[in-house]
Amino acid sequence: MRIIHVTDRRFPPQPDQGGAPQSLASLVRAQRKEGHDVRIATTADSTTDDVYRLNDGQACAEGLLSIVEANRAEIVHFHALVLELQPVLSSAGIPSVAHVRGTHLGRAVDAVNAIYVSQRHAALHGGSVYVHNGIDVDSVPFVADPTDSLAFLGKVRRSKKGADTAVAVARRTGRRLRLMGGRKLSIPQSWLP
């Protein structure tokens, strides 16, 4: 299958970028491993030559259409720029899906073929289609003799990610906790001993 992913983030992401950029990079690697022809189009800078650079504004839609046609893409997977670009592709008869992340105040997302990250996330926005973010298990080393500490990986500043629950579990069990996530670490005072 010939797939084009559209993002507004740098690709490939830097090692210190988490969440959505790493999830997209992992998805691209997995799709290529399965033999798909996968391309990236972004409005951000890129460090590789095989990533298409989209301009801002009206030229962005025209640029994406030209990339889709040149690569004979069978589907476009939006990770950003959905509202601006998806209608242009729809009117041209080009199939697409929209990967929805984050909250949208409990209202439906104005996107065709919206894909949410969990069943709960979909239900919150009146959707039903979801695909959990994948993880490249080969990128996580196996440790035969693990320590007794706990780990939390996620946005520490976002209450719905569960860092507060991880802190509570660590306190209750008396185990060491390693909080990891985000470049702007901000721990609420109530979590401190």
Backbone as a chain_set.jsonl record, in Angstrom:
{"seq": "MRIIHVTDRRFPPQPDQGGAPQSLASLVRAQRKEGHDVRIATTADSTTDDVYRLNDGQACAEGLLSIVEANRAEIVHFHALVLELQPVLSSAGIPSVAHVRGTHLGRAVDAVNAIYVSQRHAALHGGSVYVHNGIDVDSVPFVADPTDSLAFLGKVRRSKKGADTAVAVARRTGRRLRLMGGRKLSIPQSWLP", "coords": {"N": [[0.848, -1.171, 0.0], [0.485, 2.275, -0.677], [1.232, 4.918, 1.286], [0.754, 8.111, 2.737], [1.804, 10.065, 5.348], [0.735, 12.859, 7.162], [1.971, 15.564, 8.942], [2.636, 18.13, 11.404], [4.942, 18.298, 12.648], [8.489, 17.988, 13.262], [10.292, 15.619, 11.349], [12.475, 12.884, 10.972], [11.587, 12.504, 14.469], [13.317, 14.106, 17.211], [15.346, 12.469, 19.711], [14.547, 13.371, 22.278], [11.958, 14.089, 21.988], [8.658, 13.149, 22.655], [5.668, 11.151, 22.925], [3.304, 11.922, 20.473], [5.072, 12.482, 18.168], [7.02, 10.383, 18.384], [5.35, 8.171, 18.326], [4.318, 8.322, 15.727], [6.705, 7.961, 14.257], [7.336, 5.347, 15.009], [5.127, 3.988, 13.942], [5.523, 4.458, 11.2], [7.971, 3.074, 10.779], [7.097, 0.446, 11.343], [5.134, 0.058, 9.348], [6.705, 0.263, 7.04], [8.383, -1.921, 7.46], [6.563, -3.931, 7.048], [6.378, -3.822, 4.355], [5.115, -1.718, 3.065], [4.868, 1.261, 1.051], [5.839, 4.098, 2.329], [5.478, 7.514, 2.983], [6.366, 10.789, 4.215], [4.878, 13.917, 4.879], [5.36, 17.191, 5.865], [4.914, 20.31, 7.639], [6.954, 21.225, 9.081], [10.524, 21.438, 9.748], [12.934, 19.094, 8.431], [15.319, 16.482, 8.869], [16.077, 14.734, 6.974], [16.266, 13.776, 3.51], [14.145, 12.427, 2.375], [11.697, 13.288, 3.244], [8.826, 15.129, 2.618], [8.414, 18.6, 2.299], [5.93, 20.746, 3.29], [4.421, 23.811, 2.406], [3.146, 26.674, 4.19], [-0.274, 27.881, 4.462], [-2.421, 28.403, 1.544], [-0.846, 27.218, -0.431], [-0.059, 24.922, 0.779], [-2.11, 22.961, 0.601], [-2.175, 22.595, -2.177], [0.435, 21.675, -2.526], [0.344, 19.253, -1.077], [-1.553, 17.819, -2.569], [-0.116, 17.527, -4.949], [2.036, 15.936, -4.064], [0.671, 13.623, -3.282], [-0.379, 12.795, -5.751], [2.013, 12.446, -7.272], [3.187, 10.304, -5.926], [1.303, 8.397, -6.185], [-0.444, 7.83, -4.072], [-2.398, 5.748, -1.979], [-3.754, 6.149, 0.312], [-4.103, 8.774, 2.708], [-2.829, 9.636, 5.781], [-3.695, 11.589, 8.322], [-2.074, 13.356, 10.849], [-2.061, 15.797, 11.729], [-3.166, 19.104, 10.746], [-5.677, 18.545, 9.768], [-8.256, 19.839, 9.538], [-7.65, 21.846, 7.723], [-6.635, 20.54, 5.413], [-7.83, 18.006, 4.863], [-10.493, 18.291, 3.757], [-9.876, 19.193, 1.161], [-8.602, 16.979, 0.008], [-10.697, 15.145, 0.19], [-12.585, 16.278, -1.563], [-11.247, 15.822, -3.883], [-11.471, 13.167, -4.109], [-9.702, 11.5, -2.777], [-8.853, 9.036, -0.516], [-8.733, 9.243, 3.073], [-7.616, 9.199, 6.522], [-7.979, 10.364, 9.892], [-5.954, 10.849, 12.563], [-6.713, 11.209, 15.828], [-5.725, 12.972, 18.588], [-5.457, 13.989, 22.023], [-7.749, 16.093, 23.942], [-10.899, 17.358, 23.037], [-12.68, 18.984, 24.295], [-14.814, 17.27, 24.788], [-16.382, 17.232, 22.526], [-17.417, 16.262, 19.221], [-14.995, 15.577, 16.71], [-14.273, 17.396, 13.863], [-13.719, 15.686, 11.433], [-13.093, 13.45, 8.749], [-13.372, 9.958, 8.846], [-12.263, 9.561, 11.502], [-9.856, 8.465, 13.824], [-9.39, 7.368, 17.02], [-7.382, 7.24, 20.08], [-8.039, 5.447, 22.058], [-10.709, 3.395, 23.386], [-12.196, 4.76, 25.297], [-11.419, 7.405, 24.761], [-12.482, 7.723, 22.197], [-15.235, 7.424, 22.78], [-15.663, 9.677, 24.402], [-15.717, 11.662, 22.52], [-17.799, 11.107, 20.873], [-17.232, 9.177, 19.009], [-16.346, 5.934, 17.587], [-14.31, 4.43, 16.551], [-11.109, 3.248, 17.201], [-7.591, 2.96, 17.704], [-5.087, 1.669, 19.538], [-2.077, 3.339, 20.52], [0.89, 2.083, 19.219], [3.836, 0.29, 20.293], [7.256, -0.079, 19.816], [8.48, -2.936, 20.629], [10.999, -4.011, 20.431], [12.637, -1.898, 20.907], [12.783, -1.573, 23.573], [14.803, -2.643, 26.012], [15.214, -5.972, 27.278], [15.285, -6.885, 30.657], [16.718, -9.092, 32.681], [17.065, -9.286, 35.45], [15.284, -7.345, 37.102], [15.045, -4.176, 38.873], [13.604, -3.181, 42.03], [12.207, -0.919, 41.698], [9.665, 1.42, 40.56], [8.279, 2.685, 37.475], [7.197, 5.55, 35.699], [6.016, 6.668, 32.673], [5.206, 9.29, 30.785], [3.291, 12.303, 30.121], [3.987, 14.327, 32.674], [2.819, 16.621, 33.606], [0.169, 16.471, 32.888], [-2.849, 15.765, 34.243], [-4.589, 13.671, 33.637], [-3.011, 11.611, 32.741], [-2.058, 10.007, 34.736], [0.123, 10.222, 36.514], [-0.11, 11.043, 39.147], [-1.38, 8.876, 40.294], [0.625, 6.95, 40.028], [2.51, 8.0, 41.813], [1.073, 7.762, 44.203], [0.841, 4.951, 44.388], [3.536, 4.241, 44.619], [4.155, 5.438, 47.074], [2.409, 4.033, 48.769], [3.386, 1.425, 48.535], [5.987, 1.689, 49.264], [8.036, 1.783, 47.432], [10.644, 2.822, 45.179], [10.174, 5.407, 42.791], [10.448, 6.268, 39.429], [9.955, 9.045, 37.604], [9.279, 9.87, 34.348], [9.165, 11.844, 31.464], [8.293, 14.202, 29.032], [9.704, 17.452, 28.282], [9.482, 19.532, 29.939], [9.518, 19.346, 33.003], [7.366, 19.354, 35.611], [6.483, 19.109, 38.783], [3.748, 18.763, 40.857], [3.39, 20.368, 44.042], [1.978, 18.926, 45.953], [2.66, 16.313, 45.506], [5.142, 15.912, 46.507], [7.272, 14.657, 49.141]], "CA": [[0.0, 0.0, 0.0], [1.206, 3.547, -0.725], [0.67, 5.724, 2.373], [1.41, 9.371, 3.07], [1.466, 10.605, 6.668], [0.833, 14.32, 7.203], [2.198, 16.051, 10.294], [3.176, 19.486, 11.515], [6.11, 18.137, 13.505], [9.754, 17.597, 12.628], [10.403, 14.175, 11.136], [12.155, 12.085, 12.149], [11.647, 13.279, 15.711], [14.529, 14.046, 18.027], [15.173, 11.497, 20.804], [13.886, 13.925, 23.455], [10.541, 14.309, 21.706], [7.906, 11.962, 23.038], [4.274, 11.127, 22.51], [2.85, 11.846, 19.082], [6.135, 12.314, 17.174], [7.614, 9.041, 18.469], [4.323, 7.226, 17.9], [4.306, 8.361, 14.266], [7.942, 7.338, 13.774], [7.192, 3.905, 15.222], [4.147, 3.512, 12.962], [6.172, 4.477, 9.886], [8.911, 1.949, 10.749], [6.337, -0.81, 11.288], [4.517, -0.058, 8.029], [7.778, -0.027, 6.069], [8.814, -3.295, 7.718], [5.537, -4.789, 6.443], [6.488, -3.71, 2.909], [4.344, -0.607, 2.505], [5.596, 2.43, 0.573], [5.379, 5.113, 3.265], [6.113, 8.825, 2.844], [5.983, 11.781, 5.214], [4.767, 15.302, 4.445], [5.279, 18.001, 7.072], [5.133, 21.753, 7.54], [8.135, 21.506, 9.907], [11.805, 21.082, 9.149], [13.288, 17.687, 8.468], [16.759, 16.244, 8.766], [16.331, 13.774, 5.908], [15.813, 14.206, 2.187], [12.971, 11.688, 1.902], [10.497, 13.858, 3.839], [8.322, 16.246, 1.825], [8.159, 19.83, 3.061], [4.729, 21.463, 2.866], [4.392, 25.237, 2.733], [1.966, 27.111, 4.939], [-1.314, 28.562, 3.689], [-3.072, 27.744, 0.407], [0.14, 26.4, -1.14], [0.048, 23.653, 1.503], [-3.066, 22.031, -0.008], [-1.694, 22.292, -3.525], [1.635, 20.86, -2.372], [-0.044, 17.909, -0.672], [-2.168, 17.161, -3.733], [0.933, 17.158, -5.895], [2.774, 14.819, -3.46], [-0.221, 12.459, -3.36], [-0.427, 12.368, -7.161], [3.339, 11.974, -7.689], [3.463, 9.013, -5.276], [0.126, 7.544, -6.404], [-0.836, 7.403, -2.725], [-3.706, 5.1, -1.86], [-4.415, 6.728, 1.486], [-3.366, 9.797, 3.441], [-3.082, 9.517, 7.216], [-3.458, 12.887, 8.945], [-1.729, 13.456, 12.263], [-2.218, 17.241, 11.947], [-3.649, 19.85, 9.579], [-6.873, 17.86, 9.283], [-9.309, 20.768, 9.127], [-7.198, 22.623, 6.577], [-6.281, 19.774, 4.223], [-8.655, 16.84, 4.559], [-11.568, 18.595, 2.81], [-9.312, 19.304, -0.187], [-8.413, 15.609, -0.484], [-12.024, 14.532, 0.038], [-13.21, 16.775, -2.796], [-10.515, 15.237, -5.007], [-11.728, 11.721, -4.098], [-8.551, 10.789, -2.214], [-9.21, 8.535, 0.816], [-7.866, 9.64, 4.178], [-8.034, 8.988, 7.903], [-7.464, 11.409, 10.774], [-5.545, 10.36, 13.874], [-7.125, 12.23, 16.792], [-5.09, 12.911, 19.909], [-5.857, 15.096, 22.888], [-9.167, 16.275, 24.201], [-11.548, 18.41, 22.258], [-13.772, 19.416, 25.165], [-15.929, 16.336, 24.724], [-17.207, 17.376, 21.323], [-16.96, 15.497, 18.069], [-13.949, 16.188, 15.918], [-14.742, 17.595, 12.489], [-12.784, 14.989, 10.551], [-13.599, 12.25, 8.09], [-12.657, 8.745, 9.255], [-11.473, 9.848, 12.696], [-9.352, 7.322, 14.586], [-9.011, 7.813, 18.351], [-6.308, 6.432, 20.66], [-8.574, 4.437, 22.969], [-12.165, 3.295, 23.356], [-12.704, 5.861, 26.115], [-11.165, 8.642, 24.015], [-13.492, 7.773, 21.131], [-16.547, 7.643, 23.383], [-15.717, 11.065, 24.869], [-15.912, 12.553, 21.379], [-18.887, 10.621, 20.029], [-16.706, 8.27, 17.983], [-16.292, 4.526, 17.977], [-13.136, 3.785, 15.973], [-9.889, 3.57, 17.918], [-6.435, 2.085, 17.575], [-4.125, 2.043, 20.574], [-0.731, 3.642, 20.04], [1.772, 0.923, 19.296], [5.176, 0.492, 20.831], [8.261, -0.953, 19.235], [8.986, -3.689, 21.78], [12.435, -4.244, 20.265], [13.364, -0.714, 21.377], [12.818, -1.623, 25.028], [15.65, -3.795, 26.335], [14.775, -6.924, 28.288], [16.145, -6.911, 31.84], [16.46, -10.371, 33.354], [17.012, -9.061, 36.889], [14.827, -5.96, 37.278], [15.108, -3.592, 40.218], [12.314, -3.142, 42.699], [11.616, 0.411, 41.537], [8.563, 1.595, 39.62], [8.538, 3.721, 36.472], [6.067, 6.202, 35.048], [6.432, 7.32, 31.44], [4.078, 10.033, 30.237], [3.338, 13.734, 30.446], [3.825, 14.48, 34.115], [1.975, 17.789, 33.866], [-1.224, 16.212, 32.511], [-3.45, 14.994, 35.324], [-5.265, 12.453, 33.182], [-2.037, 10.592, 32.356], [-1.937, 9.07, 35.858], [1.339, 10.351, 37.318], [-0.517, 11.117, 40.558], [-1.66, 7.5, 40.713], [1.927, 6.3, 40.175], [3.089, 8.504, 43.061], [0.313, 7.148, 45.301], [1.22, 3.529, 44.459], [4.907, 4.183, 45.152], [4.094, 5.752, 48.51], [1.713, 2.947, 49.454], [4.201, 0.201, 48.522], [7.328, 1.985, 49.753], [9.009, 1.535, 46.366], [11.187, 3.993, 44.483], [9.472, 5.711, 41.547], [11.146, 7.109, 38.457], [9.022, 9.78, 36.749], [9.928, 10.252, 33.1], [8.246, 12.307, 30.442], [8.229, 15.62, 28.709], [10.904, 18.26, 28.45], [9.185, 20.536, 30.958], [9.11, 18.588, 34.178], [6.756, 20.189, 36.64], [5.848, 18.205, 39.74], [2.929, 19.493, 41.827], [3.891, 20.339, 45.423], [1.249, 17.912, 46.732], [3.271, 14.998, 45.279], [6.427, 15.834, 47.182], [7.182, 14.145, 50.522]], "C": [[0.897, 1.238, 0.0], [0.519, 4.539, 0.225], [1.467, 7.019, 2.518], [0.885, 9.827, 4.427], [1.695, 12.104, 6.64], [0.952, 14.76, 8.663], [2.66, 17.5, 10.256], [4.413, 19.488, 12.41], [7.333, 17.757, 12.676], [9.787, 16.078, 12.482], [11.74, 13.875, 10.488], [12.301, 12.915, 13.42], [12.998, 13.128, 16.4], [14.285, 13.06, 19.176], [14.435, 12.053, 22.017], [12.429, 14.283, 23.203], [9.796, 13.024, 22.033], [6.554, 11.947, 22.374], [4.039, 10.974, 21.037], [3.989, 11.694, 18.079], [6.768, 10.921, 17.188], [6.629, 7.967, 18.008], [4.253, 7.168, 16.369], [5.542, 7.68, 13.697], [7.873, 5.82, 13.9], [6.225, 3.294, 14.205], [4.761, 3.436, 11.571], [7.148, 3.305, 9.755], [8.171, 0.622, 10.592], [5.694, -0.999, 9.913], [5.55, -0.367, 6.962], [8.271, -1.455, 6.223], [7.843, -4.295, 7.089], [5.521, -4.673, 4.913], [5.687, -2.59, 2.266], [5.282, 0.515, 2.059], [5.059, 3.614, 1.375], [6.191, 6.391, 3.097], [5.584, 9.754, 3.928], [5.921, 13.147, 4.55], [4.557, 16.134, 5.705], [5.475, 19.483, 6.777], [6.371, 22.158, 8.346], [9.407, 21.132, 9.148], [12.037, 19.584, 9.259], [14.786, 17.551, 8.319], [17.089, 15.243, 7.667], [15.72, 14.267, 4.6], [14.521, 13.542, 1.74], [11.658, 12.162, 2.528], [10.086, 15.077, 3.018], [8.01, 17.425, 2.722], [6.952, 20.524, 2.458], [4.84, 22.925, 3.272], [3.143, 25.535, 3.551], [0.954, 27.733, 3.987], [-1.879, 27.724, 2.55], [-2.109, 26.834, -0.349], [0.302, 25.026, -0.489], [-0.87, 22.606, 0.877], [-2.606, 21.626, -1.402], [-0.464, 21.396, -3.477], [1.295, 19.428, -1.995], [-0.685, 17.16, -1.829], [-1.105, 16.702, -4.724], [1.768, 15.981, -5.378], [1.962, 13.53, -3.569], [-0.241, 11.91, -4.783], [0.91, 11.789, -7.611], [3.657, 10.589, -7.126], [2.345, 7.994, -5.473], [-0.353, 6.946, -5.07], [-2.239, 6.818, -2.733], [-4.487, 5.629, -0.664], [-3.49, 7.755, 2.139], [-3.803, 9.716, 4.897], [-2.692, 10.839, 7.863], [-3.155, 12.734, 10.422], [-1.833, 14.915, 12.692], [-2.787, 17.837, 10.668], [-4.923, 19.257, 8.971], [-7.914, 18.839, 8.742], [-8.937, 21.545, 7.88], [-7.098, 21.789, 5.297], [-7.208, 18.61, 3.868], [-9.808, 17.151, 3.611], [-11.082, 18.705, 1.36], [-9.133, 17.914, -0.796], [-9.75, 14.929, -0.723], [-12.682, 14.976, -1.26], [-12.507, 16.241, -4.033], [-10.685, 13.716, -5.059], [-10.577, 10.891, -3.559], [-8.888, 10.345, -0.795], [-8.206, 8.971, 1.882], [-8.483, 9.234, 5.508], [-7.392, 10.085, 8.736], [-7.198, 10.818, 12.151], [-5.831, 11.464, 14.89], [-6.444, 11.966, 18.127], [-5.607, 14.079, 20.732], [-7.355, 15.167, 23.088], [-9.682, 17.454, 23.394], [-12.823, 18.835, 22.972], [-15.022, 18.554, 25.02], [-16.811, 16.471, 23.509], [-16.595, 16.57, 20.176], [-15.902, 16.288, 17.307], [-14.434, 16.255, 14.475], [-13.736, 17.005, 11.514], [-13.471, 13.766, 9.957], [-12.741, 11.067, 8.544], [-11.715, 8.992, 10.432], [-11.117, 8.554, 13.42], [-8.838, 7.86, 15.918], [-7.993, 6.846, 18.95], [-6.781, 5.397, 21.679], [-10.1, 4.427, 22.854], [-12.784, 4.444, 24.154], [-12.555, 7.196, 25.387], [-12.208, 8.802, 22.913], [-14.866, 8.101, 21.705], [-16.712, 9.087, 23.865], [-16.041, 12.044, 23.745], [-16.985, 12.054, 20.424], [-18.434, 9.719, 18.904], [-16.716, 6.84, 18.464], [-15.034, 3.825, 17.474], [-11.893, 4.225, 16.735], [-8.831, 2.518, 17.637], [-5.442, 2.549, 18.625], [-2.778, 2.37, 19.936], [0.139, 2.415, 20.226], [3.097, 1.284, 19.939], [6.093, -0.528, 20.178], [8.924, -1.716, 20.379], [10.478, -3.981, 21.658], [13.263, -3.063, 20.757], [13.46, -0.67, 22.899], [13.621, -2.857, 25.432], [15.043, -4.675, 27.435], [15.781, -6.923, 29.429], [15.786, -8.164, 32.629], [16.31, -10.206, 34.862], [16.591, -7.62, 37.152], [15.011, -5.484, 38.722], [13.702, -3.6, 40.81], [11.625, -1.793, 42.517], [10.496, 0.39, 40.499], [8.932, 2.685, 38.624], [7.217, 4.254, 35.943], [6.616, 6.916, 33.824], [5.215, 7.981, 30.823], [4.213, 11.5, 30.597], [3.008, 13.918, 31.912], [2.855, 15.607, 34.435], [0.505, 17.539, 33.556], [-1.864, 15.286, 33.538], [-4.08, 13.69, 34.844], [-4.298, 11.35, 32.73], [-1.749, 9.62, 33.497], [-0.666, 9.159, 36.669], [0.999, 10.409, 38.806], [-0.821, 9.732, 41.113], [-0.352, 6.739, 40.926], [2.599, 6.717, 41.476], [2.39, 7.856, 44.26], [0.688, 5.679, 45.489], [2.618, 3.391, 45.056], [4.919, 4.457, 46.648], [3.496, 4.585, 49.299], [2.581, 1.69, 49.558], [5.621, 0.426, 49.029], [8.411, 1.758, 48.705], [9.451, 2.854, 45.723], [10.439, 4.158, 43.156], [10.332, 6.611, 40.678], [10.092, 7.72, 37.545], [9.771, 10.24, 35.509], [8.867, 10.744, 32.128], [8.237, 13.798, 30.273], [9.533, 16.344, 28.959], [10.716, 19.296, 29.544], [8.631, 19.812, 32.18], [8.598, 19.546, 35.24], [5.98, 19.263, 37.574], [5.046, 19.037, 40.737], [3.453, 19.319, 43.255], [3.221, 19.239, 46.243], [1.848, 16.52, 46.552], [4.558, 14.807, 46.068], [6.257, 15.347, 48.618], [7.13, 15.264, 51.543]], "O": [[1.96, 1.233, 0.621], [-0.621, 4.944, 0.0], [2.695, 7.02, 2.433], [-0.322, 9.959, 4.627], [2.725, 12.571, 6.153], [0.141, 14.378, 9.507], [3.027, 18.023, 9.204], [4.867, 20.537, 12.868], [7.221, 17.272, 11.55], [9.365, 15.346, 13.378], [12.113, 14.554, 9.531], [13.04, 13.899, 13.451], [13.718, 12.151, 16.192], [13.139, 12.842, 19.569], [13.763, 11.299, 22.722], [11.737, 14.734, 24.116], [10.266, 11.932, 21.714], [6.32, 12.641, 21.384], [4.51, 10.022, 20.415], [3.89, 10.842, 17.196], [7.024, 10.343, 16.132], [7.018, 6.982, 17.381], [4.141, 6.087, 15.789], [5.436, 6.9, 12.75], [8.302, 5.095, 13.002], [6.476, 2.213, 13.672], [4.547, 2.465, 10.845], [7.154, 2.618, 8.734], [8.575, -0.228, 9.799], [5.711, -2.105, 9.372], [5.295, -1.176, 6.07], [8.546, -2.129, 5.23], [8.247, -5.372, 6.652], [4.736, -5.351, 4.251], [5.593, -2.524, 1.04], [6.36, 0.694, 2.626], [3.948, 4.08, 1.125], [7.422, 6.364, 3.072], [4.506, 9.54, 4.483], [6.794, 13.502, 3.757], [3.686, 15.826, 6.519], [6.117, 19.858, 5.796], [6.787, 23.315, 8.296], [9.355, 20.581, 8.048], [11.418, 18.9, 10.074], [15.443, 18.4, 7.717], [18.26, 14.934, 7.447], [14.784, 15.068, 4.593], [13.862, 14.032, 0.823], [10.624, 11.515, 2.365], [10.906, 15.957, 2.755], [7.408, 17.265, 3.784], [6.94, 20.852, 1.272], [5.304, 23.234, 4.369], [2.206, 24.739, 3.591], [1.281, 28.07, 2.849], [-1.825, 26.495, 2.582], [-2.516, 25.788, -0.855], [0.749, 24.078, -1.135], [-0.444, 21.474, 0.646], [-2.646, 20.449, -1.759], [-0.327, 20.472, -4.279], [1.885, 18.488, -2.528], [-0.388, 15.985, -2.046], [-1.195, 15.604, -5.272], [2.167, 15.119, -6.161], [2.5, 12.475, -3.907], [-0.132, 10.702, -4.99], [0.939, 10.747, -8.265], [4.325, 9.791, -7.783], [2.43, 6.867, -4.987], [-0.623, 5.751, -4.957], [-3.141, 7.323, -3.402], [-5.716, 5.566, -0.628], [-2.266, 7.618, 2.12], [-4.996, 9.725, 5.204], [-1.51, 11.175, 7.945], [-3.886, 12.066, 11.154], [-1.709, 15.231, 13.875], [-2.879, 17.165, 9.641], [-5.201, 19.454, 7.788], [-8.394, 18.684, 7.619], [-9.803, 21.87, 7.067], [-7.437, 22.272, 4.217], [-7.35, 18.269, 2.694], [-10.087, 16.343, 2.725], [-11.81, 18.345, 0.436], [-9.463, 17.69, -1.961], [-9.925, 14.22, -1.714], [-13.267, 14.163, -1.977], [-13.094, 16.207, -5.115], [-10.124, 13.052, -5.931], [-10.485, 9.699, -3.852], [-9.183, 11.187, 0.053], [-7.004, 9.057, 1.632], [-9.68, 8.966, 5.614], [-6.384, 10.668, 8.338], [-8.116, 10.343, 12.821], [-5.243, 12.543, 14.811], [-6.57, 10.89, 18.711], [-6.135, 15.047, 20.184], [-8.123, 14.412, 22.491], [-8.96, 18.413, 23.119], [-13.879, 19.02, 22.366], [-16.146, 19.048, 25.116], [-17.889, 15.879, 23.462], [-15.406, 16.25, 20.182], [-15.928, 17.518, 17.276], [-14.946, 15.272, 13.939], [-12.995, 17.731, 10.852], [-14.319, 13.138, 10.591], [-11.517, 11.177, 8.615], [-10.527, 8.674, 10.371], [-11.956, 7.672, 13.603], [-7.951, 8.713, 15.942], [-7.761, 5.766, 18.407], [-5.993, 4.558, 22.115], [-10.696, 5.346, 22.292], [-13.781, 5.031, 23.732], [-13.47, 8.019, 25.4], [-12.752, 9.889, 22.72], [-15.577, 8.956, 21.177], [-17.798, 9.656, 23.745], [-16.576, 13.125, 23.99], [-17.075, 12.524, 19.289], [-19.172, 9.514, 17.941], [-17.054, 6.563, 19.615], [-14.724, 2.726, 17.933], [-11.646, 5.42, 16.899], [-9.132, 1.355, 17.37], [-5.003, 3.699, 18.603], [-2.386, 1.76, 18.941], [0.118, 1.784, 21.283], [3.423, 2.46, 20.101], [5.734, -1.694, 20.015], [9.833, -1.196, 21.027], [11.154, -4.178, 22.669], [14.461, -3.206, 20.999], [14.15, 0.188, 23.45], [13.176, -3.985, 25.222], [14.442, -4.18, 28.388], [16.99, -6.955, 29.197], [14.689, -8.277, 33.175], [15.516, -10.91, 35.486], [17.439, -6.763, 37.399], [15.116, -6.282, 39.653], [12.738, -3.984, 40.148], [10.576, -1.548, 43.113], [10.393, -0.523, 39.68], [9.8, 3.515, 38.898], [6.252, 3.512, 35.764], [7.573, 7.684, 33.926], [4.291, 7.297, 30.385], [5.146, 11.89, 31.298], [1.876, 13.688, 32.338], [2.145, 15.547, 35.438], [-0.336, 18.35, 33.943], [-1.449, 14.136, 33.677], [-4.096, 12.705, 35.583], [-4.742, 10.259, 32.371], [-1.247, 8.522, 33.256], [-0.387, 8.252, 37.453], [1.742, 9.88, 39.633], [-0.545, 9.454, 42.28], [-0.224, 5.976, 41.883], [3.19, 5.887, 42.166], [3.046, 7.449, 45.218], [0.835, 5.214, 46.619], [2.856, 2.526, 45.899], [5.619, 3.78, 47.402], [4.006, 4.201, 50.352], [2.517, 0.972, 50.557], [6.377, -0.529, 49.207], [9.577, 1.561, 49.049], [8.727, 3.849, 45.729], [10.115, 3.177, 42.486], [10.881, 7.605, 41.154], [9.415, 7.009, 36.802], [10.788, 10.925, 35.614], [7.806, 10.136, 31.987], [8.18, 14.557, 31.24], [10.363, 15.9, 29.753], [11.69, 19.876, 30.025], [7.418, 19.689, 32.35], [9.317, 20.433, 35.701], [4.949, 18.705, 37.196], [5.599, 19.921, 41.391], [3.907, 18.235, 43.624], [3.848, 18.678, 47.142], [1.577, 15.629, 47.357], [5.01, 13.68, 46.274], [5.225, 15.591, 49.242], [7.053, 15.002, 52.743]]}, "num_chains": 1, "name": "protein.A"}
